[in-house]
C-alpha cells in the first residue's frame, strides 16, 4: 500500500471516529497493549503509552490542544491492533508534532507538580 493510499485510508477512517470509539479504545487499553506488545520495539511501546496518555487527557478535558483529526487517527489505529504494526510508522509521522507538543505539556505538568511538592 502506498503512502498516498494510507493517507486516504486515514482520512476516511478519521471522519467516522466518534467520542464513543475513543471511549471503547480506552476501555480496552490493556488488551490492545498486550496485542501490540509482541513484536514492537521499546521505542514504539513508549509511543503507544504516550498515545494512550494523550487520549485519556483529551477525554478528561485535561488536554485539548490537539486537533480531533490527530485523536481520530490514533483511535483508528489503536482500534485495529492486528494492522497496527505496519501502520505505526505512518501514524507517528502524521501525529509527530502533536505528540511532541503533548510531551512538552506533560513535562511542564510534572515540573509544576515537583515545584508544588518542593514548596510544601
LOPALO-555900 format. One record per residue (C-alpha): x, y, z; residue in one letter; chain; residue number from 0. Coordinates in pm, whole numbers, plus 50000, padded with zeros to 5 digits. Layout:
% LOPALO-555900
mardren X = X | Y = Y | Z = Z | residuo = A | cadena = A | num = NUM
...
//
This chain:
% LOPALO-555900
mardren X = 50000 | Y = 50000 | Z = 50000 | residuo = X | cadena = A | num = 0
mardren X = 50143 | Y = 50339 | Z = 49904 | residuo = X | cadena = A | num = 1
mardren X = 50173 | Y = 50636 | Z = 50139 | residuo = X | cadena = A | num = 2
mardren X = 49901 | Y = 50815 | Z = 49940 | residuo = X | cadena = A | num = 3
mardren X = 49666 | Y = 50520 | Z = 49983 | residuo = X | cadena = A | num = 4
mardren X = 49743 | Y = 50502 | Z = 50354 | residuo = X | cadena = A | num = 5
mardren X = 49678 | Y = 50876 | Z = 50392 | residuo = X | cadena = A | num = 6
mardren X = 49345 | Y = 50840 | Z = 50212 | residuo = X | cadena = A | num = 7
mardren X = 49254 | Y = 50547 | Z = 50437 | residuo = X | cadena = A | num = 8
mardren X = 49335 | Y = 50752 | Z = 50748 | residuo = X | cadena = A | num = 9
mardren X = 49133 | Y = 51046 | Z = 50614 | residuo = X | cadena = A | num = 10
mardren X = 48832 | Y = 50822 | Z = 50557 | residuo = X | cadena = A | num = 11
mardren X = 48859 | Y = 50646 | Z = 50894 | residuo = X | cadena = A | num = 12
mardren X = 48906 | Y = 50965 | Z = 51096 | residuo = X | cadena = A | num = 13
mardren X = 48581 | Y = 51105 | Z = 50953 | residuo = X | cadena = A | num = 14
mardren X = 48399 | Y = 50808 | Z = 51107 | residuo = X | cadena = A | num = 15
mardren X = 48563 | Y = 50811 | Z = 51452 | residuo = X | cadena = A | num = 16
mardren X = 48342 | Y = 50927 | Z = 51739 | residuo = X | cadena = A | num = 17
mardren X = 48380 | Y = 51000 | Z = 52110 | residuo = X | cadena = A | num = 18
mardren X = 48228 | Y = 50654 | Z = 52165 | residuo = X | cadena = A | num = 19
mardren X = 48514 | Y = 50498 | Z = 51966 | residuo = X | cadena = A | num = 20
mardren X = 48757 | Y = 50689 | Z = 52189 | residuo = X | cadena = A | num = 21
mardren X = 48584 | Y = 50551 | Z = 52497 | residuo = X | cadena = A | num = 22
mardren X = 48598 | Y = 50194 | Z = 52360 | residuo = X | cadena = A | num = 23
mardren X = 48970 | Y = 50214 | Z = 52281 | residuo = X | cadena = A | num = 24
mardren X = 49042 | Y = 50340 | Z = 52633 | residuo = X | cadena = A | num = 25
mardren X = 48827 | Y = 50067 | Z = 52787 | residuo = X | cadena = A | num = 26
mardren X = 49037 | Y = 49808 | Z = 52602 | residuo = X | cadena = A | num = 27
mardren X = 49375 | Y = 49971 | Z = 52666 | residuo = X | cadena = A | num = 28
mardren X = 49529 | Y = 49671 | Z = 52842 | residuo = X | cadena = A | num = 29
mardren X = 49411 | Y = 49426 | Z = 52574 | residuo = X | cadena = A | num = 30
mardren X = 49536 | Y = 49648 | Z = 52292 | residuo = X | cadena = A | num = 31
mardren X = 49875 | Y = 49697 | Z = 52458 | residuo = X | cadena = A | num = 32
mardren X = 49910 | Y = 49323 | Z = 52507 | residuo = X | cadena = A | num = 33
mardren X = 49831 | Y = 49255 | Z = 52141 | residuo = X | cadena = A | num = 34
mardren X = 50080 | Y = 49507 | Z = 52006 | residuo = X | cadena = A | num = 35
mardren X = 50349 | Y = 49441 | Z = 52266 | residuo = X | cadena = A | num = 36
mardren X = 50468 | Y = 49132 | Z = 52085 | residuo = X | cadena = A | num = 37
mardren X = 50691 | Y = 49240 | Z = 51803 | residuo = X | cadena = A | num = 38
mardren X = 50719 | Y = 49609 | Z = 51892 | residuo = X | cadena = A | num = 39
mardren X = 51037 | Y = 49777 | Z = 52000 | residuo = X | cadena = A | num = 40
mardren X = 51072 | Y = 49963 | Z = 52331 | residuo = X | cadena = A | num = 41
mardren X = 51061 | Y = 50293 | Z = 52139 | residuo = X | cadena = A | num = 42
mardren X = 50722 | Y = 50204 | Z = 51990 | residuo = X | cadena = A | num = 43
mardren X = 50588 | Y = 50084 | Z = 52324 | residuo = X | cadena = A | num = 44
mardren X = 50676 | Y = 50425 | Z = 52470 | residuo = X | cadena = A | num = 45
mardren X = 50495 | Y = 50597 | Z = 52181 | residuo = X | cadena = A | num = 46
mardren X = 50191 | Y = 50376 | Z = 52234 | residuo = X | cadena = A | num = 47
mardren X = 50190 | Y = 50469 | Z = 52603 | residuo = X | cadena = A | num = 48
mardren X = 50213 | Y = 50837 | Z = 52506 | residuo = X | cadena = A | num = 49
mardren X = 49919 | Y = 50793 | Z = 52268 | residuo = X | cadena = A | num = 50
mardren X = 49704 | Y = 50637 | Z = 52539 | residuo = X | cadena = A | num = 51
mardren X = 49803 | Y = 50911 | Z = 52782 | residuo = X | cadena = A | num = 52
mardren X = 49707 | Y = 51178 | Z = 52529 | residuo = X | cadena = A | num = 53
mardren X = 49372 | Y = 51009 | Z = 52464 | residuo = X | cadena = A | num = 54
mardren X = 49295 | Y = 50993 | Z = 52837 | residuo = X | cadena = A | num = 55
mardren X = 49386 | Y = 51358 | Z = 52892 | residuo = X | cadena = A | num = 56
mardren X = 49180 | Y = 51456 | Z = 52589 | residuo = X | cadena = A | num = 57
mardren X = 48876 | Y = 51261 | Z = 52711 | residuo = X | cadena = A | num = 58
mardren X = 48907 | Y = 51406 | Z = 53062 | residuo = X | cadena = A | num = 59
mardren X = 48942 | Y = 51761 | Z = 52926 | residuo = X | cadena = A | num = 60
mardren X = 49291 | Y = 51800 | Z = 53073 | residuo = X | cadena = A | num = 61
mardren X = 49449 | Y = 51849 | Z = 52730 | residuo = X | cadena = A | num = 62
mardren X = 49254 | Y = 51984 | Z = 52433 | residuo = X | cadena = A | num = 63
mardren X = 49540 | Y = 52144 | Z = 52240 | residuo = X | cadena = A | num = 64
mardren X = 49529 | Y = 51864 | Z = 51986 | residuo = X | cadena = A | num = 65
mardren X = 49316 | Y = 51855 | Z = 51671 | residuo = X | cadena = A | num = 66
mardren X = 49035 | Y = 51600 | Z = 51660 | residuo = X | cadena = A | num = 67
mardren X = 49198 | Y = 51459 | Z = 51345 | residuo = X | cadena = A | num = 68
mardren X = 49503 | Y = 51356 | Z = 51546 | residuo = X | cadena = A | num = 69
mardren X = 49287 | Y = 51198 | Z = 51815 | residuo = X | cadena = A | num = 70
mardren X = 49085 | Y = 51018 | Z = 51546 | residuo = X | cadena = A | num = 71
mardren X = 49396 | Y = 50885 | Z = 51369 | residuo = X | cadena = A | num = 72
mardren X = 49529 | Y = 50747 | Z = 51697 | residuo = X | cadena = A | num = 73
mardren X = 49192 | Y = 50593 | Z = 51788 | residuo = X | cadena = A | num = 74
mardren X = 49153 | Y = 50441 | Z = 51442 | residuo = X | cadena = A | num = 75
mardren X = 49500 | Y = 50289 | Z = 51456 | residuo = X | cadena = A | num = 76
mardren X = 49473 | Y = 50153 | Z = 51809 | residuo = X | cadena = A | num = 77
mardren X = 49131 | Y = 50006 | Z = 51736 | residuo = X | cadena = A | num = 78
mardren X = 49287 | Y = 49782 | Z = 51472 | residuo = X | cadena = A | num = 79
mardren X = 49581 | Y = 49623 | Z = 51654 | residuo = X | cadena = A | num = 80
mardren X = 49617 | Y = 49342 | Z = 51402 | residuo = X | cadena = A | num = 81
mardren X = 49706 | Y = 49606 | Z = 51141 | residuo = X | cadena = A | num = 82
mardren X = 49884 | Y = 49825 | Z = 51392 | residuo = X | cadena = A | num = 83
mardren X = 50244 | Y = 49725 | Z = 51326 | residuo = X | cadena = A | num = 84
mardren X = 50262 | Y = 49827 | Z = 50963 | residuo = X | cadena = A | num = 85
mardren X = 50068 | Y = 50150 | Z = 51025 | residuo = X | cadena = A | num = 86
mardren X = 50256 | Y = 50272 | Z = 51331 | residuo = X | cadena = A | num = 87
mardren X = 50543 | Y = 50444 | Z = 51147 | residuo = X | cadena = A | num = 88
mardren X = 50294 | Y = 50634 | Z = 50928 | residuo = X | cadena = A | num = 89
mardren X = 50081 | Y = 50728 | Z = 51230 | residuo = X | cadena = A | num = 90
mardren X = 50389 | Y = 50860 | Z = 51407 | residuo = X | cadena = A | num = 91
mardren X = 50475 | Y = 51072 | Z = 51103 | residuo = X | cadena = A | num = 92
mardren X = 50121 | Y = 51210 | Z = 51082 | residuo = X | cadena = A | num = 93
mardren X = 50093 | Y = 51286 | Z = 51454 | residuo = X | cadena = A | num = 94
mardren X = 50456 | Y = 51373 | Z = 51536 | residuo = X | cadena = A | num = 95
mardren X = 50415 | Y = 51746 | Z = 51600 | residuo = X | cadena = A | num = 96
mardren X = 50102 | Y = 51696 | Z = 51813 | residuo = X | cadena = A | num = 97
mardren X = 50268 | Y = 51421 | Z = 52016 | residuo = X | cadena = A | num = 98
mardren X = 50574 | Y = 51641 | Z = 52071 | residuo = X | cadena = A | num = 99
mardren X = 50353 | Y = 51927 | Z = 52195 | residuo = X | cadena = A | num = 100
mardren X = 50180 | Y = 51683 | Z = 52428 | residuo = X | cadena = A | num = 101
mardren X = 50516 | Y = 51558 | Z = 52562 | residuo = X | cadena = A | num = 102
mardren X = 50606 | Y = 51919 | Z = 52641 | residuo = X | cadena = A | num = 103
mardren X = 50271 | Y = 51969 | Z = 52815 | residuo = X | cadena = A | num = 104
mardren X = 50329 | Y = 51657 | Z = 53028 | residuo = X | cadena = A | num = 105
mardren X = 50684 | Y = 51769 | Z = 53113 | residuo = X | cadena = A | num = 106
mardren X = 50554 | Y = 52110 | Z = 53222 | residuo = X | cadena = A | num = 107
mardren X = 50284 | Y = 51944 | Z = 53434 | residuo = X | cadena = A | num = 108
mardren X = 50549 | Y = 51729 | Z = 53601 | residuo = X | cadena = A | num = 109
mardren X = 50768 | Y = 52035 | Z = 53664 | residuo = X | cadena = A | num = 110
mardren X = 50470 | Y = 52214 | Z = 53817 | residuo = X | cadena = A | num = 111
mardren X = 50389 | Y = 51915 | Z = 54035 | residuo = X | cadena = A | num = 112
mardren X = 50752 | Y = 51899 | Z = 54152 | residuo = X | cadena = A | num = 113
mardren X = 50752 | Y = 52273 | Z = 54231 | residuo = X | cadena = A | num = 114
mardren X = 50437 | Y = 52233 | Z = 54439 | residuo = X | cadena = A | num = 115
mardren X = 50578 | Y = 51934 | Z = 54631 | residuo = X | cadena = A | num = 116
mardren X = 50909 | Y = 52114 | Z = 54694 | residuo = X | cadena = A | num = 117
mardren X = 50718 | Y = 52418 | Z = 54821 | residuo = X | cadena = A | num = 118
mardren X = 50539 | Y = 52214 | Z = 55088 | residuo = X | cadena = A | num = 119
//
